[in-house]
Every structure is written in C-alpha cells, then in structure tokens.
Amino acid sequence: MVATDSFANSMQQATLDALRVHAPFSDMTQADLAWMVKRLSLVYFPQEMTLLDAGGAPDGLFIVRQGAIEAEAPGQGDTRLLQLNAGELFPLGALLAGRAVANRYVAASDCFCFRLAAADFHALLERSRTFSDFCTRRIASLLEHSQRAVQSEYALAQDDERRFSRPVRSLVQQPPLTAGPATRLGDALAAMDAAQVGSVVVCDDAGRPLGILTLKDVLKRVTLAGVSLDAPIAAVMSAAPATLASTATVAEALLLMARHGIHHVPLVEDGRLIGVISEKDVFALRRLSMQGIGGAIARAGDPASLPALAQSIGALAHSLLAQGMDAENLTAILSGLNDRLTQRVIELEARAAPLPDVPWCWLALGSEGRMEQTLATDQDNALIYRHATATERAALLAFAERVNQRLAACGFPLCKGGIMASNPAWCLSAEDWRATFANWIQRGDAPALLHASIFFDFRPLYGTRELSDELRAWLNGSIQNQRLFLRHMAENALAHRPPLGLVRDFVLSSDGGEAPALDLKLNGITPFVDAARIFALYAGVDATGTAARLRAAAQRWNLAADTVESWVAAFHFIQLLRLRHQHAQQTRGEAVGNRIDPDALNALDRRILKEAFRQGRKLQGVMERYFEF
C-alpha cells in the first residue's frame, strides 16, 4: 500500500512538473495545481484518431502532453485550421460557453493528453483566479507572460518593471501652481519664478482647468509679442489644455504628450485640478528624452538637421521597446514623434519658397494614417486643396517634391509605388478626390481595392484640416450603401489568411531567393487592418487606427467586448513581434523587414503567435458572415 501511494505521488509530481513549464499552470498556486493534477487522467490517441467531433457536447478539458492535435473545419473536407502542441488546451470556448464543439479535433501523430472532467474544469474556474483569468482572456494573459519575459531579457532595473503602468499621480511632487483668468501676467510669472516651476494652470472658481501657460510659451507669446505684463493671463494662455485623470498611466501620459506636442499635463479628479506632471518628471525615472527630441524638432531651423533627429526617434523607440512598453502605446508614440518631424519638414519647406494662397492639407496614408508605424516604413502621403489654377497646382507639386525628398533624407524611403503628394495623381482638389474615390467604389476591381486599402486610411497632418474632415464625412456617407463594393473589399481581404499550418505550426512562404519565413505584415497584420477598415467604413467610423476602428464598429453591432479585445490584443502582439524583430535587425546592422523565422522564437512567443493568428481567422470569419450580402 505504501509503495502504491509512493508511485501515485511520484506520478502526480511528474505531471505537475510537466505542466509547470506552461501558462497558466506556471502561475497557479501549488495547492490549486495539485488539486487539478489529482483529477487528471492521461489518455492516449493513435494518429488520425478523432478526439472530439464538431457538434458534440464537450465532456472535459484536454491538455496536450505529447504529440500534436489538429482542428478541422466542419463541412470543409479535410481542411485543417490549426495545430495544438504541448501545453495547449482545448476546447476552451465550448466549455466556457456551454455549447457544442465548433471543430473536429484529430490526433496528427500518436498523442497523449491530460483530461479534466467538465465538472472539475468548472470547479477549477471557481477555485483558481489565475486559471479562470487565463481561460477567459487567454491571449491577454499570454501577452503578460511575454511582456515579463522581455523585461527579464533586457535586465531592467527593478523600478523600471512597472514604470509605464504606474499611475501618473505618483509622479506629482508638489501642489500645482494656479491662477485665475484675470490674474495679472506679471504676478503669474513672478509666482512661477518663486515656486521654481515651469507652468501655471489657469482655473475657474471650482478648480477646473481653463488654460495653461508654460515658460516655453513666454518667449513667443509675451516677450516677442510685446504683451504687457499688466495683461490678464487669459490673454496668452493655451486654452482648453489636454488633461489626464490622475489614475491614468505613465504610458498614457507619454502618448498624450507625443500626440499634442506638449510637455506639461494637468491631472484632474472629477474635473478639478490636483496636480501637474511634466515630461521631465516622467523621464526622471530613466534617462530618456522625448522632451529633448520634440524640443529639438521644434527648434530646428534647417531641414538638414532633421535626419539626426529622426535617428534619435528610432533610438528612443528602441529604449521604450527594451523596457517592455506595449505595442499600442509604442507605435502611437513613434508615430506621434514622426508626425512632429514631418510637420516640421513641411513647415520649413513652406517657408523656403512662396506657396499659392489656397487652402491645402497634407494627408498621411497607410500605416502613418493609422498611426501604426514600425521601425521600417516608407512614405505614403497625398495633398488635397480647395481650388487652384494650373500655376498654383504646379507650385504645390514642387513644394510636395521638396517635402518628399526631405523625408527620404530623414529615413522614410520614397514610396516605390509613387503614392506621394509629389505625384500629380495624388495632389488633387477636394472635388477631384471625391470623384477619384467614387470611381474606385463604382469599379471595385483589383486596382481600385488596392488603392482603397491605402487611401481610405487618410488623416490630416498639416494645413487646413477641414478639407480632410469634409472628405472623410463624404466618404463615410457615400460608402455605407455600396454593399457590392464592401463585399468586394471583404473578398479581397480574405486572400490574406493568417498562416496557420497543417504539418507545421505555421505556413511559411519564400520571397525571391530568401529562405521560407512568416511575413508578419502581409499575413499577420494585414488581416486585422483590412477587416477593421471594412467594419469602420460600413459603420461610418471616423477613426483610422485598427484598434480604434474595431472597438468603435463593435459598439454599433453589439459585438462582445471580450471578443473584440482578443482581436485587439492579437493585433498588438503581432505588431510588438514586428518591432522586436526589426529592433534586433537594426542592432545587428541588417536590413529591416517583416519576415521572421518562427523557429527562432521562444516557445511562449510561438504559442502566442499561433493564438494571435487564430484570432485573426476568427475576425475574418465574422467579417465574412457580416458581408455576405
């Protein structure tokens, strides 16, 4: 009897050790994991044996111990959708929702699986918060594991591990300096000097921020403008300043600063001012300097000085990436700084030669239009103007050519397809842009769909914003009833399937003489971007970012929030993997690209990538159903 107990205990310990190397079991308490292990049975399945049939009720949870399991799509012959390997769980969705199994699961090789009865599975959900959290938000939980691994890899200081997720209120060092709108300017400046602070917030009687004045504003708005120190501060303040809730994170503060080109952010609770943080406060934790880069861009008087600043933006992106910043905030900050660089190029070139007195606006397209730029991105831009003579249009084209060349010198290569504002085809009046878009919508052929996938992501970057806003309103109003065109867009989008494999985890492709690899842009990011664009156009959503489009469109169709967030998390993981891959290539002095060898990934990232691709397929499935007009 003692020997039998000893054998059982050793078997349970071996099972526990085997599970401990996989999420979520690696994070579960010893007691919860031991409770589960005692209730597991080990089941053997020979190659090609069916474990679960589509349409059947699941009677338990399976955990792959050894071998591989493949899932087949019902009604599609032997089409196998995905492969599950050691540590992966199925059929989670059916068990959680109490529904039939959606796919047929077949042993791809001789396979051993642990099985947990359905009743024990639900009991474990109640017992273990870690297990429940993983099952209900699987990809987000896996991402958190990956994020921690990246931070460990870069051996960050302990106080850096949570620096981007800590609340901004923790950075407030002293009470904010405030003034009423009628306060004499001289008195406000004297108070700033006495307090040794760089800003004063103008508030109403209830303590709500009305404006802000910083030392950087004083030179231009007071000294050079010759404003009397007896003037009220309201005459020179920046009205309606961008604010953050005191519970917002450091990452959100950085993103706000990057988007608005500001260095001070008032913090509010219930609308009332409770403090002010500066970029200096954020980066006092570590020697990073968005302020230095942004300030240098703003001060640059010669376009020739901007390429070096573009390199600084890349260096800052590398630093933020190394410290574990998530892809959503990182790409937004990177795009925000690139915006400021581009805007400065446009500003300087607009001053260099007289421009016609006509309203115009520089449009960002493609990944720049979506604010999803990575470390390798070429130019996609266009120009829209109200009305112009042939001579005026020629001057705008010459101006656009100078800007395109300056941006190329800053590390943004000229678009090989000529999608740039200096191309006469993409420097058009508002009327001609509407006619061009209308022509694409009417045709719906391959070239029209390709152009739509780039140009319909436009957003204003510099100039008369109303021109862009009017074009967006016209497009949203015109396309919602064009169901045939939307169906063509959906069919075209389905040509780029997430590359989940049959024999291997992933389907690899060759590009020229290169070794087979995964294209994280074409087959990873594009399925999410394309689906989000189609949903947004049909919903009349103004947003251009992929995550914002998915969330906004989901509200219109009442899609489950957790489903949408799984799509968003999957999209951002693939973006993060692209950024990390490009960072490694730049570090090694290699050409930067999007093709990656999945065998070079660690086991955790391979697992998350497979889950991200599955989410891409699920999103495409929803899109396909919605647009079967």
N, C-alpha and C positions, 0 to 999 in steps of 0.2 A: 504493500500500500504506500509506503514511504517512497519507494522507487517510482511508482506510478505518479505520485504527486510531484516528485522532483522532475520527472520527464515533462509533465504538463507545464510546470513552471518554466522550464528551460525553453519549451516551445513557445510559450507566451512571451518570454523575454526576447526570443529571436524575432517573433512577429513585431513586437514593439520596436525593436532596433531597426527592422526593415522599414517601418512606417515613419520613424522619426526623421528620416532624411527628406521627407516630402512635406509640402504645405497641404493642409493646415495642421497636420499632426505634429510638425516640428514646434508649433507654438502652443499646443494644448497642454493642460496641466497633466502631471504624471497620473493623478487619480482618474481624470476623465479618460485619458488614453488607455489606462489599464482596464477601466470599466468596459470600454469598447472592445479591446482585444479579447477579453474573456467571452465575448458574444460573437466573435467572428468564426466563420468556418472557411476552410480552404477548399476550393473547387477546381477541378481540372477540366479543361475543354480541349479536345483534339482539334487540329487545324481544320477549318471550314465548318466547324460545328456552330449552330446558331445558339447564342446565349439568350437573346430576347428578340421577339418578333414585334414588328410595328403593329400598333393597335391593341396590344395586350396590356394588361394591368401589371405594373411592376410589383414584385413581392419582396424586393430588397435592394440594397445598395451594393454595387460591385466596385472593388478597388483592384486595379491591375497589379498583380505581384510580379509576374514574369511573363514575357511574350508580348504580343500586340493584339489589340481588338480593333476591328474596323466597323464603321457605321455605314449602312446602305440606305439610300433614299427610297422610300416606298414608291412603287409604281414606275420606277426608272431602271428596271432590269438589274444589272449588277453594278450600277453606278455607286461607287463608294465615296463618301463625303469626307471622312476624316479617320485618322488613326489615333488610338489611345495607347499609351505606353505606361511603364511602371509608375505607380503613384497616382494615376489619374482615376477619377471617379465617374460613374455613370449608373443609371440615368437620373441625374440630379433634378432636371427640370420636371420630369414626370412625377417623381416622388414628392417634390415640394408642392406642386400644383394639384396633386391627386388626380392626374389624368393618365390617359393611355400613353404608351411609349411611342414617340414620333418616328424613330428609325429602327432598322433591323441591325442588331449587333452580332457580328460574326468573328470567330477566332481566326486571325490572319496567320497564326502559327500555333503550335502547341502552347497552351497558355494556362497559367494558374492565376486565379483571382480570389481575393478575400470577399466573403459575402456577409453583409449585415442585414438581418431581417428588417422589414419595413417598420415594424413596431419599435424595434430597438433604434432604428435610424431617427424616428421622430422623438424618441425619448432622449437620444443624444443631443438633438437640436435644443431641447429644453434644458438639458444638463450643462452643456458647454457653449458659452457665448462665443468662444473662438471658432468652434466648428460651425455654429449657426451663422456667424458673420461671414465665414468663408463661403458657405453654401448659397447664401442669399445675395452676396456681392462678390462672386468668385474672382472676376478679373481685377476688381479694385483691390481685393486682398492680396492677390499675387503681385500686383504692382507695388504694393507697400513692401513686400519682401524684396523685390528687385531694387527698389529705391534704397533700402538699408544696405543691400549688398554693394551698390555703387559707392555709397558713403564710406563703407568699410574699405573698399578698394583704394580710395583716394586718401585714406588715413587722416580724416579731418580732425581738427581739434574738437574736444567734447562739446564745447559750447556752440559749435557750428552745426551739430547734427539736427537741431530743430530751429535754426536761426530764421529760416524763411516761413516757418509755420507759427512762430510765436506772435502773440498779439501786439499790434503797434503801440498800444497804451504802455507796454513795458519799456518803451524807449523814451517816454516823456521824463525829462529831468527836472523841470521846474514849471510853475504855473505860467500860462500863456500871457503875453503882453497884449492888452486890448485897448481900444479907444472907441469913442462914439463917432458917428459920421461927421459931426460938427466940430470935432477936436481940431485945434489949430495945428497945421502941419509941423511947424517948428517945435511945438510941445511934444508931438508924437516922435519926432526924430531924436529929441533930447532924451526921451524915455527909453528909446531903443539903445542909445549910447550908454545910458546909465545901467541898463539891465544886461548889456553886452549880448544882445540877441540880434538876429538878422531879419526879424519880421515883426509886424504888429497887425493884429486881426481887428478889423472894424466890425463891431457888433451892435445889434439893436438893444433895446432896454431889456429884452428877455434873454439876452446872451446868445442869440443866433447870429452866425457869421454873415455879414453883408459884403465884405471885401477883405483884401489883404494888401499890404504894402511891404515890400522887402527892400533890403539895401541895394539889391541889383536893379530895382525899379527907380531908385532915387536919381541916379545919374541921368538917365534918359528922360524921365517924366518930370523931374524937378529941376535939377541943375541945368541941363542942356536946354530944357524947355523954358527956363527963366520963370518958373512958377514962384510966386511969393510965398514965404514961409508963414504968412498970415492966412493963406487959403485953407479951407477945410480939407481934411484928409480925404474926404469922399471924392474930391475933385481929381485925385491922382491914384486912388486905389484900383486894384484889379477887382472888379465887381463880380459877384456870384462865384466865389472861388470853388474849386473842386475840393470836396471834403471826403473823409472816410469815417465810418463808425469806429469807435475805439476798440471794438472786438475784431476788426479786420486784421489780416496777417501782414507780416513784413513783405511777403511776395506781392500782395495786392497793392501795398504802398509803392513798391518799386514799379509795378505795372502802371499805376496811375501817373507817377512822375514821368515815366517814359512816354506815355501816350500824350500827355499835355505839355511836356517840356517844362515842367516846374520843379522846384527844389524844396518847397515847403508845403506841407499838407496839414490843414486844421483837422483835428479829431473832434467828433461830436458824439453826444449821447442824448437821445430824444431831441435832436436838432440843436442842442446847446453846446457851445464850445467847452471842451475840457482840457485841451492841450494842442500843441503844435509839434510836429516832428519834421526834421529836415533830412535831406539825403545824407548829410554828414553824420546824423545820428544813426542811420541805417548801416552805413559802411564803417562806423567806428568799431563795429564788431570784427571787421577784417578789412584789409587794405584793398578795397575795390573802389572804383570811382566812376560811376555814371555821371556824377556832377562834373568831374573833370572832362570827360568826353563830351557831354552835352554842352558844357560851357565853352570848350574849345571849338566845337562846331559853330555855336552862335557867334563867337568872336572872329571866326575865320574870315579874312578879307580877301584872300587869294584862293581861287579854286585849286591851285597846285598844292595847297597844304592839306587838302581833304583826304587824299589816298592814305596818308599815315593815320588819320583818324578812323578811317574805315577799318584799318588793321587793328586799331585799339578796340573797336566794337567787337571784332572777332575774338580778341584776347579776353575781353570781359565775358563774352558768351561761353568761352572755354572754362573760365573760372566758375561761373554760375553752374554750368553743367557738372563740373567736377564736384561741386558742393551739394549736388543732389536736387537742384531745382527741377520742378516738374516741367514737362514739355509745354503745357498750355501757357504758363507764365513766361517760360524762357523764350518761346517763339514770339510771343507778343512783345516782350521787351526788346528782343533782337529786331523785330520789325519796326517797333516804335523808334529806336535809335536810327535804323536805316531810313525811316521816314524823315527824321530831322536832318540827316545827312543829305538826302535827296532834295528836301525843301531848301536847304542852304545852297546847293548847287544851282537850283532853279532861280533862287533869289539873286545870286551873284551874276548869273548869265543874263538875267532880265535887266540888270543894271548895266551890263557891259555894252549893250547896243540898244538903241531905241526900239520899243515894241509898239505895234499899232494900238490905237486907243479903242480896243474892242474887248468885251468881256470874254475871258477864256479860262479853262480849268485843266490842270494836268491830272490825268486819271491813272491810278495804279491798277494793274490787271493781274490775273493769275494768282500765284501764291502771295505776291505782295498785296494784291487787292484783298485777299482773305486774311492778311496779317499772319501768315503761316510760313514765313521764310525760314530756311535752314542755313547751314554754313556754305551751301553751294546753290546759288540761284542766279539766273540770268535776268535780263531786263524784259519786262512785259509792261508797256505803258502806251498811252494814247493821249490825244488832245482834243478837246471839244471847245468850240467858240460859238458865240451868238450869231453874228453875221460878219462877213469880211469880204473885201474886194480881192481880186486876184493878187494885187500887190501886197495887201495886208496878210493874206494867207502865205505868200512866199516868205514874208518876214517871220511869221510864226514857225514855218518849217525850218528856216535857217536857225532860229532860236532853239527849236527842238533838237536839231542835229548837234548843236554845241552841248546841250544838256546830256544827250545820249553818249557822246564821246567822253564827257567829263565823268559820267557814271561808270563807263567802261574803265577809265583810269583808276577808279576807286574800287575796282574788283568785281563789278557787276557786268559780266560779259554782254556784248551786243547779242540780241536775240537772233539765232540762226534763221528763224522763220520770218524775220523782218517785222515782228509785232512790236513796233516802237513808234513814238509820236513823230519821229522824223520821216516816217514812211507816209507819203501823201494819202495812201489808202486809209490811214488811221489818224489823220489830222482833219477832222470834219466839223461842219456846223452841226448844231443841235438837230436841225431838220434832217440833215443827211444821215446822222447817226440813227435817228428813228427809222428812216427809210431802209438803212442797212439792216438793222435788227428785224424789221418787218419782213424783208426779203428772206432772211435766214429762217424765220419762223414759218413762212409760207412754203419754202423749198423743203426743209427737213432732210436734205441729203447729207452725205458724209462730211463734205467740207463745211457745210452750214453748222452741223452738230459740233465739229471740232472748234470752229470759231466761237460758238456759243459757250463752250466749256471754258474758254479763256476770257472772253469779253464780258460775259454776264456776271463776272465776279468783280466788276469795276467798283472803285470807290474814289472819292475826290482826295487829292493830295495837296494841291496848291492852286490858288486862284479863286475864281468865282464859283463857290460851292453850289450855288443854286442851279447851275447848269447840270451838274451831276445828279442832284436831287430830283430835278424835273425829269431827267432821262430815266432814273430808277422808278419814279412813280408811273411814267408812261409804260415802261416795260412790264411792271407788275400788273398794271391794269389791262395790258394787251394780251398777255400770255396765258392768263388763268383759264380762258375758254378755248385755248388752242390745244385741245386734248390729243389730237393726232401728233402734233409736234412733241408734246410731252411724252407720249408713248414712244416715239422715235428716240427721244433722249434716253428713256429708260432702257430700251432695247440696246442702244449703243453702249450704255453704261454696263450692261450685263456681259459685254465682251471681255471685261477685265475682272475675272473671278479671283478671289483670294486663292493662292496656290497651295491648297492642302493636297497631299499626295495619297497614292494608293499603296505603293510598295514602300516608299519613304514617307517621312512626316510631311515633306514639302515637295512641290513640283518645281524643279529648277529649270532655268532657261539659259541658252547661250546667246551672247551678244558679240557678233563678229568672231574674233579669234579667242575671246575670253573663255575662261572655264565656266561651267554651269554654275549659276548662282540664283539667289532670290533678288528680284527688283522691288525694293521696299517702296518705291514711289509708284511705279506703274501698277503693280498687283497688290500693294499694301495700302497706300494712302488713297489712291485714285478711287477705289470702290466706295469709300466713305465720302470723299469730296463730291463725287458725281451724284450719289444718292441725296446728299444734303442739299445740293444745288437744285435738284428737281423738286424735292419737297418744298424748298423755300419759294421757288417760282410759283408753284401751284397754290401755296398758302399766301402769297403776296407779302412775304417777309423781306424787309429791307436789309437785314444783316447779311454780311458776306462771309464771315468766318464759319467754318464747318461745324464746330461745336454749337455756336450760337444759332445757326440755321436749324440744326437737328432739334435743339431744345425749343425754339420758337415754333417750328412746324408741328412738333409733338403736342403742344398745347392746343393747337387747332383741331387735331384729330383724336385728342384724348388718349394718346399712347401712354402706356405705363411708364412712369418716371424712372423706375429702376432699369427697365429695358433700354431706355434712351441713354441713361448714364453708363450702362455697359458698353453701348456703341461708342460713346464719347471717350470712355476710358481706353477702349481698344484702339481707337484712332490716335489718341495721345501717346500710347505706348509705342506704336509703330513710329510716330514722329520722334519720340525720345531715342529709339533704337537708331534711327537715321542720324540724329545729331551725334550720338555717341560714336557711331561708325565713322562719320565724317571728321569728328574731332580726332579720332585715332589715326585716320589717314593723314590729316594735316600735321599731326605730331611726328609722323614718320616721313613727312615730306613727299607724300604720294598725291596723285591727282584725286580730287574729291568726287565721290559719286554716290549712287544709291544701291549698288549691287553688293550683296553680302553672302558669305558662305555660312549657311546655318550650322554646319558642323563646328564652326569657330565659336559659337555661342555656348554659354554655360547651360546646364540642364534647366535651371529656373527660367532663363530668358527664352529658351526654346519652348518651354511649356506655355509661357505667357503669350509668345508669338502665335502658337497654334490656337490658343483661346481667342486671341485678337482676330485671327483670320476667320474663326468660326463666327465671331460676332459680325464680321463683315459679310459673311454669307447670310446670316440671319437678317441683317439690314437689307441686303439685296432681295431676299425673299419677300420682305414686307413691301418694298418698293414695287416688286413685280406684281404683287396682288393689288396694290393701290392703283396701278396704272394699266390694268387690263380693261381698258375702256371698251 
